[in-house]
């Protein structure tokens, strides 16, 4: 009788210190409910809003509400020393180690998908799901992303960006530039944030001050983009650089004036159309551009690439790349792959495989 195949030891990380802490709890719950316990020994590592790392050993059902923090937990540290290759768990005056084969971050926003965590993963020597440090940092910063994609002649909305200290020193100069270069409505965004946190639609110059202050509360860099009139569509990319594949295109019929945080994660009132209600030529252009941008920016594992399709001309305009898109029950990324015949569990398996392939395992 053949020996049973050894399970892989995987840690799913959730929570975090960003404004998307609660979204992470949703994503992690879905991931943990769908990871096969026959294939993986799963370890749950929660990060509190004040940055404490805790190994959680209670039921998955307690994560979503935040009740997991009440225990059972133990302080846990991801060792940057690759000889440890895992977690150091502190239990009273004793410490034990848990060797890990793969890390699966379910964190969004700052200190989750901006390269900060990925740098620690790289030091630890443990394979991990998703983009590396550089690609994560590039895609998190909308100003840098726009600049690199512009150099590659990928169509985007007209934009400009500035540091908050420049606005504080010369607000009128910056507002005059916005009015001179961009047509209203515009969208004012923190350059480094996600899930539409700190984002405002501004229909006239009078609304700029409040919107910029809101964005600056989230990040020290602000980007202002010209509004695009058209359909908001998304494409999921899966794979490492050479074998990256694009999914079918999905469309969001936002219930608000734009697809905001509440629409994405709370209300669930936005209508998702899979496939998107667009022509085949536009759909193919989106899929091709999604993979091109994914490769150009050095992405690996996964990314969701968001676009607009303009009214009339049906021009494809790239909006942004998300390197750790939402994995909630209503999130577009897993829905797109499910529509192509890949179950949620199979998608998770593939992401782990890609992490191991990237690491040469």
Legacy VTK file of the C-alpha trace (Angstrom):
# vtk DataFile Version 3.0
C-alpha trace
ASCII
DATASET POLYDATA
POINTS 361 float
0.000 0.000 0.000
1.496 3.368 -1.033
2.273 5.949 1.573
-0.275 8.768 1.778
0.918 12.015 0.276
2.154 14.455 2.904
-0.048 17.496 3.417
1.364 20.919 2.684
1.564 23.265 5.650
-0.074 26.592 4.782
-0.606 29.752 6.806
-3.477 32.063 5.862
-2.854 35.603 7.085
-5.752 37.984 7.674
-6.750 41.242 9.345
-3.989 43.810 9.183
-3.558 47.484 9.935
-5.135 48.985 6.840
-8.561 50.562 6.368
-9.528 47.263 4.712
-9.157 45.165 7.866
-12.813 44.096 7.789
-12.652 43.224 4.085
-9.697 40.962 4.867
-11.793 39.103 7.450
-14.398 38.451 4.744
-11.828 37.258 2.217
-10.036 35.049 4.747
-13.276 33.433 5.875
-14.101 32.438 2.289
-10.568 31.173 1.658
-10.438 29.155 4.875
-13.847 27.620 4.208
-12.672 26.417 0.791
-9.092 25.247 1.383
-9.030 21.444 1.338
-8.108 20.003 4.739
-7.242 16.758 2.943
-4.457 18.543 1.038
-3.336 21.160 3.561
-2.547 21.601 7.217
-3.990 25.094 7.590
-2.732 27.577 10.167
-4.632 30.819 10.775
-2.598 33.942 11.566
-4.551 37.055 12.440
-3.018 40.522 12.549
-4.823 42.998 14.778
-5.420 46.634 13.884
-2.550 47.603 16.188
-0.209 45.156 14.458
-0.080 42.175 16.819
0.397 38.789 15.148
-1.612 35.958 16.678
-1.894 32.272 15.822
-5.626 31.561 16.012
-6.827 28.009 16.628
-10.568 28.532 17.034
-13.424 28.083 14.547
-13.341 29.893 11.201
-16.851 31.165 11.907
-15.491 33.558 14.559
-13.212 35.456 12.169
-15.754 37.573 10.310
-17.114 39.309 13.421
-13.652 39.901 14.893
-14.448 37.577 17.808
-11.383 35.502 16.901
-9.263 37.967 18.887
-10.862 36.676 22.085
-9.053 33.392 21.511
-7.817 30.816 21.524
-4.717 32.659 20.310
-0.987 32.787 20.955
1.542 35.423 19.877
3.248 34.314 16.678
6.141 35.748 14.690
6.999 35.007 11.076
10.727 34.430 11.276
12.808 36.372 8.729
15.488 33.725 9.239
15.032 31.256 6.342
16.443 28.384 8.403
13.293 28.553 10.545
11.062 28.594 7.437
7.958 29.297 9.428
6.303 30.710 12.508
7.706 31.086 15.987
4.815 30.666 18.418
5.211 32.028 21.951
3.439 30.016 24.618
4.175 31.343 28.075
7.905 31.030 28.680
8.298 28.550 25.843
8.494 28.910 22.081
7.790 26.408 19.346
8.115 26.597 15.608
5.681 25.660 12.853
7.406 24.945 9.573
5.448 26.260 6.593
5.430 25.280 2.934
3.438 28.270 1.710
1.991 31.567 2.882
-1.424 32.727 1.681
-1.995 36.419 2.457
-5.641 37.478 2.582
-4.767 41.057 3.438
-5.738 44.143 1.471
-4.427 47.696 1.414
-1.418 49.111 3.202
0.913 46.685 4.963
-0.909 43.891 3.165
-0.599 44.244 -0.584
1.853 47.147 -0.896
5.039 45.079 -0.759
5.645 45.534 2.969
4.477 42.054 3.888
5.919 40.539 0.723
9.376 41.772 1.736
9.077 39.872 5.003
7.909 36.801 3.109
10.941 37.027 0.835
13.289 37.213 3.836
11.621 34.170 5.402
12.340 32.081 2.320
8.801 30.690 2.338
6.889 30.554 -0.980
3.861 32.839 -0.969
0.757 33.457 -3.030
0.718 36.583 -5.168
3.026 39.250 -6.492
6.537 39.911 -5.215
7.666 42.979 -3.265
8.398 45.192 -6.256
5.259 44.431 -8.246
3.077 44.771 -5.153
4.532 48.201 -4.361
4.242 49.386 -7.978
0.621 48.324 -8.395
-0.393 49.733 -5.015
0.838 53.192 -5.989
-1.607 54.479 -8.606
0.717 57.327 -9.596
3.611 54.956 -10.328
1.315 52.490 -12.108
-0.116 55.217 -14.339
3.363 56.491 -15.177
4.698 53.059 -16.197
1.606 52.155 -18.203
1.703 55.528 -19.962
5.272 54.798 -21.045
3.989 51.562 -22.601
1.227 53.484 -24.446
-1.579 51.693 -22.593
-4.726 53.835 -22.713
-5.707 55.371 -19.355
-7.762 58.274 -18.040
-6.025 61.654 -18.050
-4.528 62.259 -14.621
-2.152 64.215 -12.445
-0.711 63.547 -9.017
0.969 65.436 -6.206
2.331 65.011 -2.686
0.217 66.302 0.184
2.962 68.645 1.380
2.904 70.364 -2.024
-0.851 70.862 -1.724
-0.456 72.297 1.772
2.166 74.731 0.433
0.449 75.700 -2.824
-3.174 74.547 -2.886
-4.377 77.131 -5.416
-1.607 76.267 -7.871
-2.490 72.574 -7.775
-6.242 73.221 -8.064
-5.631 75.507 -11.032
-3.619 72.730 -12.721
-6.441 70.268 -12.138
-8.975 72.631 -13.675
-6.708 73.413 -16.636
-5.749 69.831 -17.482
-8.775 67.728 -16.585
-12.462 67.865 -17.436
-14.985 67.450 -14.627
-16.189 65.223 -13.134
-12.893 64.004 -11.702
-12.077 61.319 -9.164
-9.748 62.255 -6.305
-7.954 59.271 -4.781
-5.193 58.489 -2.306
-2.377 57.076 -4.447
-1.819 54.207 -2.004
-5.095 52.774 -0.760
-7.632 50.263 -1.957
-11.315 49.395 -2.177
-12.272 52.996 -2.931
-11.353 54.144 0.595
-10.773 57.904 0.569
-12.034 58.223 -3.015
-14.420 61.003 -4.049
-16.187 61.985 -7.225
-15.942 65.746 -7.719
-18.283 67.461 -10.171
-16.969 71.035 -9.903
-13.878 72.947 -8.671
-15.681 73.864 -5.441
-15.569 70.255 -4.304
-11.821 69.765 -4.700
-10.680 70.937 -1.256
-12.841 68.492 0.729
-12.044 65.591 -1.601
-8.301 66.222 -1.481
-8.345 66.469 2.315
-10.200 63.137 2.464
-7.625 61.495 0.194
-4.689 62.998 2.123
-6.054 61.447 5.323
-5.307 58.045 3.756
-1.979 58.715 2.029
0.729 61.341 1.524
0.251 61.261 -2.243
-2.932 62.112 -4.135
-3.962 61.303 -7.700
-6.728 63.033 -9.630
-8.238 61.257 -12.642
-10.613 62.510 -15.266
-13.959 60.744 -15.132
-14.690 58.233 -17.875
-18.248 57.845 -19.140
-18.792 54.200 -19.878
-19.094 50.684 -18.508
-16.908 49.541 -15.620
-15.496 46.088 -16.359
-12.970 43.753 -14.752
-10.737 40.925 -15.903
-9.000 38.355 -13.706
-5.450 37.259 -14.522
-4.063 33.982 -13.186
-0.581 32.570 -13.638
3.060 33.525 -13.420
4.694 35.811 -15.932
5.031 33.486 -18.920
1.834 31.451 -18.452
-0.499 34.266 -17.345
-4.056 33.826 -18.582
-6.996 36.209 -18.634
-10.506 35.242 -17.621
-13.771 36.163 -19.236
-14.643 39.864 -18.714
-17.174 40.848 -16.042
-19.115 44.083 -15.678
-20.190 46.042 -12.623
-23.483 47.914 -12.626
-22.727 50.123 -9.612
-25.704 51.135 -7.475
-23.873 54.262 -6.276
-22.384 57.123 -8.331
-19.279 54.952 -8.490
-18.339 51.485 -7.247
-17.500 52.490 -3.674
-16.535 50.558 -0.539
-20.132 50.001 0.624
-21.132 48.778 -2.821
-18.252 46.302 -2.924
-18.526 44.799 0.536
-21.598 45.898 2.498
-24.665 46.530 0.391
-24.180 43.847 -2.246
-26.653 45.824 -4.365
-24.448 46.264 -7.419
-25.371 44.008 -10.312
-22.544 41.887 -11.705
-22.791 40.796 -15.309
-20.694 37.799 -16.382
-19.938 38.022 -19.222
-19.862 41.803 -19.557
-22.357 43.410 -21.913
-19.728 44.470 -24.437
-18.704 43.465 -27.948
-16.261 40.644 -28.623
-13.640 43.047 -30.009
-13.632 45.134 -26.823
-13.603 41.992 -24.657
-10.594 40.587 -26.484
-8.777 43.936 -26.206
-9.397 43.923 -22.455
-8.084 40.390 -22.031
-5.000 41.124 -24.109
-4.284 44.404 -22.288
-4.816 42.796 -18.867
-2.134 40.174 -19.514
0.190 42.761 -21.082
-0.079 45.079 -18.064
0.298 42.103 -15.673
3.570 41.131 -17.345
4.819 44.692 -17.781
4.489 45.448 -14.075
6.097 42.154 -13.031
3.006 40.569 -11.500
2.768 36.900 -10.602
0.104 34.594 -9.241
-2.935 36.773 -9.581
-4.283 40.242 -10.240
-7.613 41.775 -11.083
-7.332 44.383 -13.813
-10.073 47.017 -13.984
-11.118 48.883 -17.121
-13.690 51.236 -18.573
-15.295 50.779 -21.976
-16.294 54.227 -23.191
-19.701 55.068 -24.560
-19.905 55.475 -28.296
-16.359 54.643 -29.371
-16.133 51.545 -27.168
-12.561 52.518 -26.333
-10.831 50.330 -23.725
-9.314 52.396 -20.875
-7.303 50.716 -18.108
-8.205 51.914 -14.613
-6.005 49.960 -12.170
-4.483 46.627 -11.153
-5.241 44.961 -7.823
-2.647 42.410 -6.746
-4.711 40.985 -3.865
-8.314 41.422 -5.000
-11.213 40.628 -2.725
-11.999 36.946 -2.211
-15.372 37.405 -0.530
-18.466 35.502 -1.564
-19.527 38.420 -3.799
-16.077 39.309 -5.177
-15.533 39.484 -8.923
-12.152 37.688 -9.049
-13.294 34.220 -7.931
-16.638 34.658 -9.716
-14.889 35.200 -13.047
-12.881 31.985 -12.725
-15.897 30.069 -11.454
-17.732 31.126 -14.613
-14.910 29.508 -16.597
-15.300 26.163 -14.839
-12.751 26.543 -12.045
-14.293 25.974 -8.625
-13.308 28.200 -5.715
-11.320 25.357 -4.170
-9.544 24.595 -7.455
-8.648 28.267 -7.804
-7.034 28.223 -4.359
-5.122 25.057 -5.264
-3.847 26.703 -8.440
-2.678 29.788 -6.537
-0.703 27.613 -4.129
0.799 25.702 -7.075
1.834 28.972 -8.717
3.463 30.141 -5.488
5.504 26.947 -5.276
6.410 27.110 -8.998
7.613 30.697 -8.640
9.815 29.657 -5.738
11.231 26.750 -7.732
9.697 24.139 -5.440
LINES 1 362
361 0 1 2 3 4 5 6 7 8 9 10 11 12 13 14 15 16 17 18 19 20 21 22 23 24 25 26 27 28 29 30 31 32 33 34 35 36 37 38 39 40 41 42 43 44 45 46 47 48 49 50 51 52 53 54 55 56 57 58 59 60 61 62 63 64 65 66 67 68 69 70 71 72 73 74 75 76 77 78 79 80 81 82 83 84 85 86 87 88 89 90 91 92 93 94 95 96 97 98 99 100 101 102 103 104 105 106 107 108 109 110 111 112 113 114 115 116 117 118 119 120 121 122 123 124 125 126 127 128 129 130 131 132 133 134 135 136 137 138 139 140 141 142 143 144 145 146 147 148 149 150 151 152 153 154 155 156 157 158 159 160 161 162 163 164 165 166 167 168 169 170 171 172 173 174 175 176 177 178 179 180 181 182 183 184 185 186 187 188 189 190 191 192 193 194 195 196 197 198 199 200 201 202 203 204 205 206 207 208 209 210 211 212 213 214 215 216 217 218 219 220 221 222 223 224 225 226 227 228 229 230 231 232 233 234 235 236 237 238 239 240 241 242 243 244 245 246 247 248 249 250 251 252 253 254 255 256 257 258 259 260 261 262 263 264 265 266 267 268 269 270 271 272 273 274 275 276 277 278 279 280 281 282 283 284 285 286 287 288 289 290 291 292 293 294 295 296 297 298 299 300 301 302 303 304 305 306 307 308 309 310 311 312 313 314 315 316 317 318 319 320 321 322 323 324 325 326 327 328 329 330 331 332 333 334 335 336 337 338 339 340 341 342 343 344 345 346 347 348 349 350 351 352 353 354 355 356 357 358 359 360
